[in-house]
Amino acid sequence: MTKGHSGTGGRLTTHVLDTATGNPAAKLRIDLFRLNGDGRELLTTIATNDDGRSDGPLLAGAALEPGRYELLFHAGDYLRATGVKLPDPAFLDEIPIRFGIADANRHYHVPLLISPYSYATYRGS
């Protein structure tokens, strides 16, 4: 168990902010995959709420295992739904973020900041 942790297991969360509008990215589809060798296994698909977040952790407790994961953010669909005119093909459409979970007793927060022509991410808290 990690020092200072309650022992209930870790969790994986995310949120998305639309930096072009300064608003949370509501109703943005996100797929979560566990990476296995050359393949990947779809674990869940969610849509962000009005605050640009999932309604709960994407993974928590025993479901959160050490390993490699991918969040696939469907940014192009979200931007088109908000009325943004994107070229065909869009510069950014699906944004994959691959990351590792080393300690399943910790909180991993993977936010995304998006606009039609840029994105950024970091390990949040």
N, C-alpha and C positions, 0 to 999 in steps of 0.2 A: 504494500500500500504506500502511496506517495505521502510524504510528510504534509500534514495540514489538511488532508483530504478526509471526507466523512466516511469513505469506504463504500459508498453506494455505487461506485463505478463511474466511468467517465461519460461524456456525451459529445456529440458532434452537432454544431449549429451553424447557420449561415444567415445572411441577410444581403439584400441587394439595394443599392442606391443608384438612382438615375442622376448622374452629375450634370447632364445637359439641362434638366429641369429643376434640380435641387430637391426632388421628391423621392420617397421610397418607390421601388419598382414593384407595384402590386400585380398579382396574377401572372408572374413570370414562372414558367415551367422549369423545374430543376430535376435532373435524373442523377441518382447516386449509384455508383458502381464500385464493387470491390475488384481490384486488379489481381489476376491470377496468371502468372507467366505472361504469355502473349495474348491472353483473353481477358474478358471482363464479365462480371456477373451483375446484372441489374438488381439492386437491393430495394429501391423505392423511387417513386416519382411523386413530386409535390408541386403545388403552385403557391407562390408567396401570398401572404395576406395583405391587407391594406397598409400595413407598416413595413412591407417588403421583407417579411420574415416568414419562417415556417411556423405553424401553430404549436409545434413542439420540437424536440430534438429529432434530427434525421436518424441518429442511432444513439442508444443509451444503454448503460448497464452491460449485461452479458453480450448483447448484440454488437457492442463496439469492441472489436478485436484489433490487436496490433497488425499492421499491414499497410498496403498501398491502396489508395482510393482515388476515385475521380468524381468530381462534381461537373456535370454538363449543364451549363446555363443556356437556355434557349432565348438569347438576347434579341435576335432578329425578329422572331415572332412577337415578342413583347413590344419592341420598338414600332413594328408595323401596326400593331393593335392600338398604339397610342397616337397614330396618325403621322409618324415620321416617314418621310419619303426616302427609301433606301435605294441605292443602285442595284442592278441585277447583274451579277450576284452582289450581295451586300458585303461590305468590307469585313464586318464582324457579324456572324450569324449565330453559330453555336460556339460557346466559349468553354473549352475544357480546362479544368484546373486539377492537376494531379498532385497529391500530397501523401505524406506518410504519417501514420499513427504509431508512435513508438511506445507510448504509455497509455494503456486503455483505461487507467484510472484518472486521467486528466480531461479537462475541457478543451476541445479543439473547436475554435470558431473561425470559419473561413468566409469572410465577407467579399462581396464583389461591388466595385464601383464601375458603372458603365456609361458610355455615351455611344453614338453611332460610329465613332472612329477611334475609340480608346477604351481600355479597361485597366483596372488595377486591383490587386488583392494583397492580403497580408494575413498573418496569424493574429486574430483578434482575441479579445477576452470576454 
